[in-house]
Amino acid sequence: MSSLQPTFSSKSSSNFNELQWVIQIRKTLEEELEDESEIPVSIFNVPKTLLATDPESYTPQLVAIGPYHYWRPELYEMERYKVAAAKRTQKQLQTLKFQHLVDQLTRFEPRIRACYHKYLEFNGETLGWMMAIDASFFLEILQVYAVQEGKTLTRVSSRMAHLVDYAGRKSAHHTILRDFVMLENQIPLFVLRKVLEFQFPTLECADDMLLSMLMGLCKELSPFKMKDEDLPKIQVSSCCHLLDFLYQLVAPKLEAGPSEITEEEDSKGTPHKEKSSANSNYVKQFLDEILISGPVKVIFKLPWTILSNLPGFAILKQPLESLFSSEDKEAVKPEDEKSSNGISKPPLIEEITIPSVSDLSKSGVKFLPVSSISSISFDAKTCSFYLPSTSLDGNTEVILRNLVAYEASTASGPLVFTRYTELMNGIIDTEEDAKLLREKGIILNRLKSDEEVANLYNGMSKSIRLTKVPLMDKAIEDANKYYNGRWKVKLRRFMKTYVFGSWPILALFAAILLLLLMTLQAFCSVYTCSRIFNISTTT
């Protein structure tokens, strides 16, 4: 970790208590947790490769939630507000005391520890108090969004009034939200459910209230402004923490394997359709086989082969081939993406290359907004590129970076959200690109300038690993194929490579020609060139 992130483990390393460590290990081994295998680790340390790019986007600046940053001195001043929230929770418990809530959470100590990737070096009672106090503070902030969702809760306490408000105008409010979505600053969601369970008659009522809170908060945090009917149905019990809830809300679940199997089974189950399709395309297939047959290829290529071997035409062979055959090479490229054994390989870095928004727009591509990542596509017939409408503000970069870090830490399949950020990084290079997307309604810019938008996406170029996401890879492939097939693009590349890129050779030829002309002029000044070359000067 960087110097900006002094954690509890780094603080206690100099005062390591061997006896306490042995007691904790013995207790852990003696405890029986029947469903331990069903509790995946969900709260991770940010991968170092991502942390090095922008430490402040992953480090809480105002409030620590959970054990990772709890003992940082600069965050401990928020403890007074946490204790105030705990007192407020105690009043809502009515006949029960806050100690009873702590005791209940202490019973879940093994389950809480199982959620964290890093070993927690303190006893169960300390962990129980930490979870109870942090959960009280967390719910105090979340109740603002329950009011926005139409749920009635008590008003924000006067002690918290200068930190949060229902309109979200406080600067501290936005800083707290930034800290809430950081990967290392999460608290298990079942802890919040347990605290609310003491305040509501049934667990279902508690889950309904927590869902309203989380949904209201994530609607504000989400960079994609989706309509209510487009929001996925999420069960609170299936989410690990706030960041996981937000990730499930914005990142589509792709299951490429089963869909391919189903498609193959469907084709086997409808032989009459396959037969009719084959009959209707028989003439087309016959002509294709004739045109691409060996003898026909030889006949068409023979004149070009003879001309290209002549001394005068040999120098033009490579430029002309690159000009007329680039589209064919692009068409062959997708077929080579699979290895000889049919396994799809991860993409190379070159394969995520895509023209910028400005270049695509100049070649006739239209950009149209859609509601979510799952709707990203490129329509070659209408020359339309569909991208999700994104709202950018001061917290967006932190949200995007931590979603990428969480996906990289927990996802075993395609990194869908990471691939989206790579796509946006690829098409936005300059301020002009951001301006074009803003004018098309794809980017709702609440930052200071379009330049900040370009810097935001260009700064997120670092990723953990490259992955294949069929949904977006097809859009990238189709956009590249359309762009590379345009004659305007081919001619510009030809001029850049073989004309402007060869200016030293052209300058040398011009210098030689000028030298020859000067020599000829000097020769003619001494000797009479008209008499030597039999040129008549009389009119």
N, C-alpha and C positions, 0 to 999 in steps of 0.2 A: 504493500500500500504506500501511497505517497505521504509526504509530510502533512498534507492537508487532512489526513484521515487517521488520527490516532484512535485506535480501537481499544476495547477493553483488554484484548489479548496482548496487544503491544504494551499497554500500560502495566499489566500484571506480570510481564515476562521477567522484570527485574526483581519482583517480590514473589516468585513462584513458591507456592506452598505444596511441598511434596506430600505431606500427610493428607491434606484436603483432596489432592488429586487421586490418591489411592482410595480414600473413602468414596469419592464420586464414582470411580471406575468399578469398585466392588458393588456399590449400590446399583449401578446400571446393569451389571451382569446378573445380579440376583433378581432384578425385577422382571416380571413376565408381562410381555405386551403381546397379546394374542394377534392383534391386527397390525403388528408393526410392519409386515411386508406390504400392507395396503396403504401405508402412509408414505408417499414419495417426498423426497426433499424438494422444496419449492422456493426457499429463500436462500439465494446464493450470494457469494462474493462476485463482484463484477470481474469478468475476464480481464487480465492485465493488458492484453492487446487493445482492448477498448478503453480501459481506464487511462492508458497513457495518452490518448488523443485529447481528452478533455475531462480532467479529474473533477472539476466543479459540477459537471452535469450528473455525476453519480454520488456526490457527497452532500449530505444534508447541511443546509446553511442556517437553519433556525431551530428546528425541533427534531429530536431523535425518537423514532418509534421502533421498539424492539431492542434487542441486546447489542447489535453490532456497533452502534455509535452512542450507546447510552451514557458512557462516562467521559465523553469529550467535554472539556471545561467550557468551551464557548457555546455549547448547546444546553448546558445544565441550568442556565438561567430560566429556561422555560418550565422548570420543574414546579415553580409556584403556580403556574396556570394548570398544570396537570393535577396537582393536589386539589386545586379549587374545583376542577371537573370531577375528581373523585368524591369530594364532599357533596357535590350536587347529585351524583349517582347514589350516594348513601341515603340522601333524603328520599329518593325515588324507591329505594328498597323497602321503605316503611318500617315494618317490624324487624327486618333483618339488619344485621350490622355488616359493614364493609369487610370485616374480617371473615365473615362467612363466605363471601364471594371469593376472597383470596384462597380460602381453604378448598373451595370447589375447584378452582383453577389449578391449585397445587396437585390435586389428584390426577390432573391431566399432564403432569410434568413430562413423562416419557413421550407422550404424543406431541407436546410442544417442542421438545428437543429434536424430535425426528423431523420436524419441518425445516430446521436450520442446517445448512451445509457445514458451518463452522462449529467446532466444539465450544460449548458455553461453560465458562469456568466459574460458575457460582452455584449455590445450593438451590434446592427446589423451592424453599420459602421465598428467597430473593426473586426467583423467576416468577413465582406466583404473584407477588406484589407488583413486580414490573409490568406483567401482562394486565393486571387489573387496573392499574393507574393509567397505562397507555391506552387501553381499550376505552376507558371513561373519557379521556381527552379526545380520542379518535371519534367516538360517537357524538361528542359535543359539537365537533365541526360538521359531522355528517348530517346532523339534524337540520341544518340550513337547507339542504337539498331535499329533505323529506317534506319541508314546507312548500318548496317549489313544485314538488310532485303532487301536491294536494293533500298531504297527510298533516294532521294537526299535532304539533308538539309544543312543549313549553318554549318560551322565548329564550334567546341567548342571554346568558348572565351578564350583569354589568361589568364584571371583571374581565370577561372575554370580548366585550363590545368593541374595543379598539383593535382587536385582532381580526375578527370576522364580522361580516354583516350579510344580510339577505341579498343585497344588490351586488356583492363582490367587488366593492370599490376600494377596499382597504389594501394597501400595498403588502401588509403582512399576510393578508388572506392568500394572495397569489404565491407568496413565498412558502407558506405552509402547504399549499396544494403541490408545489414543485417537490417538496420534501416527501409528501405522501406517496408519490408515484415512483420513487427511487427504489431500485431492486434491493438494496441493502437496508432499506428502511421500512420493511413490511412486517405486519403482524398477522398470524394465522386468522383466517376468517371465522373458524369455529369458536375462537375466543370471543369475538364480538357477538356471535350467536348466543353463547353461554351467558354473557352479561345481559343481553336483551331478554333472555329467557326468564330472568328474575324480575323483569319489569312488565312482562306480558303474561296473560293467563295460559297461553299455549305456545309451543315451539313454532307452530304454523304462523301465528300472529307475529311472533318475533322475526321469522324469516320474511314475511311479507313487508314488515317495516324496514328491515335491513336491505331488501331488494329495492325498495323505493329510494332509500338513501343512496345506495351504490349507483343505481340507474341515473338518478339526478346528477350525481357528481360526475359520472363518466360521460354523460351528455355534454357537460361543460368541458371536460378534459379532452375528449376525443377530437383528433384533428379532422375526422370525417363527420360531417354533419348529416347524419342519416335520418330519414323520416321514421316515425314510430312504427309504421307497418313493416319497414325494412330491418328493424332491429331483431337480432336473433333471440330466441327464448333461452334464457340462461337460468339454471337452478343455482341458488346460493350455496346449497350443500355440495355442489360439484366444483366450486371455486376454492382455490387455496388462499388467496389474499386479494387485495384491491388491484394490484397490477395484473394478476391473472384474470380477474373479472374484466378489466379493460382490454386485455389481449384477446379474450374470447369474443369480446364485442366487436373488435375491429378487424381481426385476422380470420379469414375463412379457413375452414378445415377442408383440406384437399385429400382425397383418397384415390390416387391414380390407379393403384393396383387392382382393386375390385372392379372399377369401372371398365378396365381393359378386359377382364375376364368375362364380365357380363356382356360386353359388346361382342366378344367372340362367341359366347353361347347363343346370343340372339341371332347372329348370322347363321349359325348351324340350325337354329330352330325355324328359319324361314327360307327354305330352299327355293320355293316358287318365286319369291321376290328376287333372289339372286339370279335365277335363270332368266327372268324377264329383263332384268337390268343388263345381263350379258348379251341377250339378243338385241336389245335396243342400241347397244354400243358396239355391235359387231363390225360395222363398216368403219367406225372410227379406229377401232383396234387394228383392223386390217391395214388401213392406210398408215397408221403409226409404225407398224412392223415393217412395211415396205420402205417408208422414208428413212428409218434408222438402220436399215439393213446394211451389211458390209459393202456390197457392190455399189449401192447408191452413194454411200459416203465417199467411196474412192472416186467416183465420177465427179462429185461436186468439189472435192478437195484437190483433184489433180491439177487444174489450172493454177490454183493458188500455190501449190507446192512448186510448180515449175517457175512461176514468177518470183517467188520468195528466194529461190536459189540463184537468181541472176545477180550480178555484182551491184547493179544500181538499186535493186529492190531489197537486197538482203538487210540493209540498214533500217528499213521501214517495217520489217517483219514483226518485231516485238511490239512497237507502238500500236500498229493496226490490230494485232491480235488482242491486245489488252482493251482496245476500244470496242471491238465487235464481239468479244467472247466473255466479257465480264458478267453479263446476265446469266449465261449458261453456267458459269462457275458457281454463282450464287444459288442456282437451282439445284446443283449437285450437292452442295454443302450439307443440307439437312440429312441426306442419306448416309453421310459418313460419320454422323454423330454417334452411332452405335458401334461397339467393338465387334470383332469377328464372332464372338459367342452370343451376341444379341443383347448384352447387358448395357444399359444406358450409362454412359460415363458422366461424371460431373463436368460442367462447362469449363472451358479455359477462360483466362482473363480476356482474351481477344473476343470471345463470343458474347460478352456483355456490352461490346461497343455498339453505340447507336448514334445516329446523327442528332444534333441539338434541335431544340424547338425552332430556332430561326431557320436552320437548313431545311428541316421538314416543311415548315410553312412556305418557304420559297419554292419548294418543289410541288406545292399544291395540296399539302396535307391540312385537313381541318381538325381542330382539337375541340372535343365535346365533353362536357362534365357528366359523370355518373355518380352513383351514391356510395359505392364501396369498392374495395380492392378486387372482389370477385367479378366485377363487371369490366375490368381492364381488357381491352381488345383493340385490334386494328382491322378495319374493313377496307380491303383493297379496292372493292367496287366503287365505294363512295369516297375513298381516300380520307377516311375519318379515323382519328385516334381517340379512343374513349379512355379518359383518366378520371379517377375519383376527385370530387370537389373537396379541397383541403383548406381549412382555416388555420392560419399561422399567427401566433401571438408570442409573447415573451416566454411562455412555458412550453411551447411546442417542441423545441429542440430537446429539452430534458425528457419530455414524454417519449419522443421518437427514439432517442438513444437508449432509454431504459427498456422500452419494449423490444428493441433489437437485442439488448444484453440478456433479457429474460428468455427470449426465443432461442438464442444461442446456447443458453445454459440448460434449458429443459426440453427443447424439441428434438425428437428423434427422426422426424421426417423432413420434408422440404422446409426451408426457412422462408416462409411466404412473405412475412413483413420485411425481413431483411432484403429480399429480392425487390420488393417495392421501392425501398429507399435507394437501392442500386440503380433501378430504372430511372427514378427522379434525378439522381446524381448524374446519370448518363445524358439525359436530355436537357438539363439545365446547366449551362456553362457560364453564361454571362447575365448581366442585368437585363439585357434585351430579351432573353429567353423567359425570365421571370415576368417581365412586363407583358409579353404575349399571352402567357397562361393566365395572368390576372385579368386581362381584357376579355378572355374567353370564358371567364367564370370558373376556371379550374382551381385557381388560387385566390382565396380571400385574404388579402394581406393586411394584417393589423400591426405589422412591424413598421419601422421608420421609413424604409425604402425598399425598392426591388433588389437593390444590391445586397441587402441583408438576407433576402430570400435565397439568392444564388449562393451566398456564403454559407448559409445554413445547410443546404443539401450538399454542396461541394465539400464541406467539412466532415460529412458522414461517409467517406469513401472506405474507411477501414471496416472489415468484417472478419468474422471468425473463420468461416469456410465458405467456399463457393458451393452452390447447390442448384439443382434443376427444379424449376417450378413450371410445369407444362403450361399453365394458364398464361403467365407473363412471358415465358420463353417464346411461345407462338406469336404473341403480339410483337415482341422484339424482332423475331425472324421475319414476320410479314412486313414490318416497317422497313427493315433493312433491304428486303427483296424489292419492295416498291421503289425505295430511294435509289438503290444501285441500278435499277432498270431504267431510270429516266435518262434520256439522251442529253439533257442539259447537264446532269451530274457527270455522265461519262465524258462529255466534251471538256468540262471544267477540270476533271482529273487528268485527262489527256494533256491539256495545255499546261497544267501545273507540273506534271511529271516530266514531259518530254520537250516542253518549250521553255517555260519559266524555270523549271528545274535544271535545264541544260544551258543556262546562260553563260557559264564559263567557256563552253565549247563554241557557242555562237559568237561570243566576243573574240575568241581566237580566230575563227574563220573571218570575221569582219576585219580584224587587224591584218591578217594575211592578205585579204583582198585589197585593203587600203594601201598596204606596202607594195603590192603588185601594180596598182594604179599609179602610185607615186614614182615607181621605177619606170613605168611606161611614159609618164609625163616627162621625166628627166631625160629619157632616151630620145623622145620626140623633140625636146628643146635643142639637142645637139645635132641630131640627124633629122632630115626631112622625112617624116613618117608617111606623108602623102605620096612621095615618090617611091618609097620602098614598097608600100602596100598598094601602089597603083590607084590611089584615090584622087579623083579630080576635084580641085578646089574652086574651079571656075563655074560660074552660074550660067 
